[in-house]
Each structure stands twice: as structure tokens, then as C-alpha cells.
Amino acid sequence: MPLNSYVTLGRSGLRVSPFCLGAMTFGDDMGGGFGATAEDSEAIIAHYLEQGGNFIDTANMYTHGHSEKIIGDFFHAGKGRRDYAVIATKFFGNLYAGDPNGGGGSRKAIIAQCEQSLRRLQTDYIDLYYLHLWDRFTPIDETISALHDLVQSGKVRYLGFSDTPAWKVAQAQVTAQFRGWSPLIALQIEYSLMQRTVEGDLLPMAQELGLGVLPWSPLKGGALSGKYTRANGVKMQGLRSAFGGELTDKQYDIIDAVAKVASETGASSSSVALAWLKAQPGVTSTIIGARTMEQLDSNLKALDLKLTPEQIASLNDASKPTLNFPADFLQMAPSLSHGGATVNGVPSQQLFMHPKDDSARW
């Protein structure tokens, strides 16, 4: 699958690349070797676009706003066609110390943050505008209403949520549908072979309500890149080490399973992990970060890798998550309702009643 084999995002007509270029590391303002320089970041954008990509993801708080500014400078200088690109950014992060309304999901904060992002991006509109995190201090209808007004004004084209509980996303989507407001079309969540708990509620919710899923951290902060093994015992490094820390035996089991498939296919571990994710139901476009050109090219190779059903099954088995109730309990639902028949390709056993016993039909 080439990068210009576009897919529609959620229940919309917006066409995006199967891999989205994540811009969290654009700008070296954070220090410590975390991000790329402006020049290197622009080179990465140019290379991604040359390969047929059209989807770039950033946020107002990435590198203190510099990420948006780098993207804006790139297109403003005519190094890429703004009307061709699909630029996504997020609001929520507060860049102003001591200002209680500088971030979050209130109407005042949303409108101000949108204006600031438009200025940094040097554009008249944002293609996809996300709530970065759920703001539990603001009524969700206030957030959705303000976002709808931005769409109506032409400053935003489409809406999405990121890192928000499934029940709150569902509430927002149903509220928008009931009131005739602009719907959500995208859900950005952490999803990888090492983070599959989203399969309990977030993924099925997104599929039911028409949201395209965009996984972030598909390599779990580099843990699935192939450089961490049982043999070297290296600890996870970088910004996300606080969320991952030292690798567990379970995570090493997943790393071993990925390495085995990589050996079978002749691909890198990162390509295997990305190819597995690309094959998951509901996933529209995976967000790939790239601090260097080499990282970008390495990640893009996953587009050419197609795993066999047996290889996907082996990865599924190694990474099987423990989901919250009632996810596991509902696995027996077909056997209780189908009466031993196969429905929509799902076979079932017959429980409690004899196959020829109609005595329960009083």
C-alpha cells in the first residue's frame, strides 16, 4: 500500500494517507536531544509529501508552539501546497502561566487557542481540530457547541477527540447528532501491541459512532522498534519513559513475538508492529513520529508489509490484553443468544437447553 493510497476518515469524505506524519518532535526547544531542528523538520515534511503523504498532526503545546510554527513556515514559504495538505492540530494545553482560561475545553479557551494556532500555522483554516484531552471541568455540550461554531465560521473543517473516555466521547457525539451540530469524525488514542486495552470500549465505540481511529505511539515509545531485547536489558528512554519505565516480562514476550515475525518476513521489528496495527479493525491512519529522515523511511516501509493471518494470530496471542468488565463476559453472548447457530460468521455453542427441547416456549 503506497502512502498515497488514501482512505476516508471516519464517517466523512476527508481523504487522508494511511500513515499520518506526527510533528510532536518538530523543534528542539525542549532540549536534551528530544526534537529536530526547524531545518530538519522541514526536510522531513518535504520528504513525506514527496512520497504522497498528505496528513500532518501537531498540537498547540508541542515544543511550546514551535511545532505549529515550523509547519506554518513551511507552507507559507511555498515549500508545499497548503490546499493539498490535511493539517490536524489540538487544543487544551495551556501555554500561559497563571492564566486559568489559557487552556482546556471552555468556549473562551477554545476560541482563543484556535486563533493562536491559526496564527502560528499561518493559515485561514484547520482541517481537523481535536480536543487533546478531556476537560472534566467543562460541560461537554459547551465544548461541542464552541467547536461547531468554529466549523460554521470556516476556521475549522472537521472535528475529533483525543485521549478521552469512551463514555464521554459517546456523549459528545450523540449530543452533536441530536442538536444538529458538526459531528466528530476522528478519535486519536494510544494503541499498539503493548497497549491494547482500548479494544474494550474505545475501539468499538468509535466504529459504532463513525469515528476513524488514529493510533499514537504505535511503537510504544520505541519499545517495539527492535532495539530493546531480553539480552541487552535496556530500559526505555526518552520522554515517555515515565509512562513505560522498565520493560516487564509480558512486554518482552511481545518483543520476542515481533522479532520472530520480523525474522520470518525479513522486515524490521518496527515494520511488523506498524503492519499489525494497520490491519486492526477501525484503524484509519497511524501516526508515525520521525525525528530524523531515517526514522521516517524506516516507518514508511511498513506500508509494503502484509502479515499472514497466522502471523497476526501469533502477535495477538502474545499481546492479549486484560480488558475491563464486561468485555470478557460478553464473549459468551453468542452462545446465549444464537442457539448454536452461526450468525454473521460467528459460531456458537448451545447452552442450557437441549437442541430439540422446546419446553421453554410456553
N, C-alpha and C positions, 0 to 999 in steps of 0.2 A: 504494500500500500504506500504510494508516494505521499509526500507532505501536502500536495495539492489535490488529494482525493478528499474533497470537503464533505462534511457531514452537517446536517441541520441540528441546531442546538435546542433541545427540549421541544416543547410544543410551539415552535416558531419557524420562520423561514430563514433565519440567520444562518449563513453558511460559514463554518469555521474549520480550521485544519485539525486533523486527528491528534496532533501534538501542539500544545499551546506553549509559547515561549514565556517562561516566568522571569520577571525582572526584579525579584527581591534583592539580588546581588548587584544590581546596576548602581555604581557609585561606591567609592572607597571611604566614605565618610565615617563608617563605623570603626575603622582601624582594625588592627590585628590580622590583616590579610583576609578579611571577610569578603569584601566586594571587589568588583572590577573597576578599573578607571573608566572615565567617561569615553575615552577613545576606544578602549577595548569593548565596552558595552555597545557602542555604535557599530563596531565591526561585527559583533555577534548578531545584532538586529539585521544588518545588511545581509549577512550570510543566510540567516533564517528566511528572510524574504526572497532571496535568490533561489532558495530550494523550493519555493512555492508556498511557504507558510504565510498565514495572514492574521494570526491571532496572538496578541501580546497581553500579558496580565501583569498589573502592578497594583500599588495601593498608595494612598496619601502618606502613610507613615514609613514606607520603605526607604531606607537610608535618609530619613528625615526629610522626605520630599524630593530628594535629588533624583531618585529613580524616575519619577514622573517628568522632571525637568530634562533629563537625558533623552527620554523618548520624545518629548516635545521639541527639543533642539534638533533631533534627527529629522523629523518630518518637516519642521519649519524651514530647515535648510535645503529642502528639496531632495534629500537623500532617499526618500521613499514616498510613495503615493499615499497620502492620508486617507483618501476615499476608498482605497483598496484595503487598508488595514482595519482590523477589528480590534479596537483598544478597549480593554477592560481595566477598571480601577475600582478601589474600595474606599469607603468612608468608615469612620468610627474612631480611628486613632487621633488622640489629642496632641497637637504639636505646640501648644501654647501653655506654658507652665502657669498654674494658678487660675486658669480660666475654666470654670465648671461646664461651660457650654461650648468649649472648643472641640469636643469630640462627642461620640455617642450617636444615638439614633433619634434625637428630637428634631422637630421641624426646623428650629433655629440652627441647630448644628448641621443638619443635612444640607440645607441650602447654602450655608457659609462654606462648608467643606467642598461642595460641588463647584462653587465659584473659584475657590482656591485651586482645585485640581484642574479646572479648565484653563486657568491662567498658567499653571506650570506646564501643562501639556500643550499649551499654545494652540488650542483647537476650539471650535464652536460647539462641539458635542462630544459626549462619551457614548461609545457603542453599547457597553454593558457596565452597569453600575451596581456594585454589591454592598450590602451590609456586611462588614468584615466579621463582626461578632455580635451575638445577641446582646442587646441593651435591655437588661431586666428592669431598669428604672423608667423606661418609656413605654407607654401603651403601644402595642403593635399596630393598631389602626392609625395612630399618629404617624408612625414611620412609613407605613404603606401609602397613606394619603399624601405625604410630602413627596415620596418618590413618584407617585402618579402625576403630581403637578409638574415635576421636572420633565417627565415624558411629554406631557401636554405642551410644555413650553418649548420643546425641541432641543433642550440641553442634554437629554439622555434618550437613548433609543430603546434599550431593554434593561430588565432588572433581574437581580439574583441575590441570593443569600449565601453566606459562608459561615461555617463553624457555629451553627445554631441547632438546638434540639429539634428533632423531627416534629414533635407536637406543636412547637411554636412556628415552624415553617408552614405546617399544615394550616394552622390558624390564620396565618398571614395570607396564604394562597386562597383559602376559602373566603376570607373577608374581602379580598380583592375581587374575586369572581362574583360574590353576592352583590357588591356595590358597583360593579361595572368599572372597576379601576384596572390599571395596567397590571397584568399577571407577572409572576416570577417565571423565568424560563431556565434558570441555572442554579445549581447547588454545588458549591465548592467545599470539599471536605477532605480530611486526611484519609487516604486509602492506599493500602499496599499489602503485600504478602505478610507483613508484620503488623498491620493494623486493619483487621477485617471485622471489627465489632460493628462497623457501620452497616453491615449486611443485615443486622437485626431489625432496624427501624428506618434509618435514613435512606438507604437504597430503595427498598420497596415503596416508601412514601414518595420519593422522587419520581419513580416510574408511574405510580398511580396518578400523580398530580401534574405530570407533564414537565418536569424539570430535568434538564440534561445534567449529568453528574460530571464534575471536573475534579479529579483527584489531585491533591497536592502532596508533596513529599512521597512520591511513588517509590523512591529507593530508601525510605526511612532514614533520612539524613546521611545517606551514604553507606548504611549498614548492609544494603543489598548490592553494592557496587562490585563486590568481589575482593575488596582489599581487606576485609575482616574475615578471619578464619579461626577455627579452633586452634590451629597450630601456632598462629602468631599472637593470639590473645590480646589483640589491640583493642583499646577502649574506643568507644565512639567519641569523635572530636567535633569541634565546631559549635555553631550557635545552638543546635538542637540537642546537645549533649545533656542538657538539663531535663529534657523530656525522655531521653533514652537511657543515658548512663551506661553502665557496663552491660554487655550483652548476656542474656540468660541462656540456659541450656536449650530452651524451646526455640529461641531465636537462632541459635547455632544449628539446630535441626533444620530450620528453614533455609539457612545459608547453605547447608550441605545439600539439600534437595535442589536448590537453584544451581549449585555448582555441578551437580550430576547432569541436569538437563543442559547446562551450558556445554559440558563435555560432549554430550550426545549430538548437539546441533552445531558445534564449532563456533558458537556465539559467545559473547561476554555475559557475565552474570547480570549486569545491569540491563542488557538487551532482553534477557529471559524474564526478569522481573517486570519490565515495562510491557513486554508482549503478553504476559499473563494478565496484567491489568487491563490492557487494551481489549482483551477478549471477554471481559466480565460484562454481564447484562447491565444496561443502564449507563455505562460509562461512555461519554461522548468524546471528550478531548482531555488528554492527560497533560498536566502542567509540568514541564521539564525545566529545571533550573540549569543555568550554564554560566559559570564564572569565567570560563575560558572557551576558546573555539574548539579545542579538543574534546571537552566535555559535551558540547553541543553535537558535534559529529558522532561521538560515541552513542549518545542517546537516540539520535535520529536513525541509527542502524536498526533499532528495534522495530521500525515500521516495515522492514523487509522480512522479519522473522515470524513465522506462523507455527505455533506449537501444535503437536498432535493431541487428540483427546486424552491419550494415555499420559502424556507429559503434564497436561493441565491437571489431570486427576492426581498425579503424584504430588504436585505442588499444593493442590487443595488439601490433600491428606496431611501433609507436613505442617500446614499453616492453619488448620481448622480452628476457628475461634470459639471461645465460650461466650455465648450470647445471653442477654438478659431474658428473663421470663417475659412473655410466654413463647419465645421463639422456638426452643427445643420441644416444648409441649405440643405446639401446633403441628409438629411433624406427623403426628398420628391422626390428624384431621381427615385425610382422605380415607383411611381405613374405617373411620366412624361414619363418614357420610356417603361414600361411594358404593358400599355394599359389596365389595370385592371386585367391582368393575374398574376398567381403566377409563379415566376421563381426562381429556386434554393431554394425553400421553403419560399421565401419572397413574401407575398401577396401584392397587390397594389390596389389603387383606380384609377378610370379613371377620369382624369381631362381635362377640356377644350372642349372635343369632345363628342358628343352623341355616345353611344355604336354602333349604326348602321349607323352613318354618315361617308361616305367615301368621302365626297366632298373635303377633303384636299388632296386627292391623285390625283393630276392633271395629 
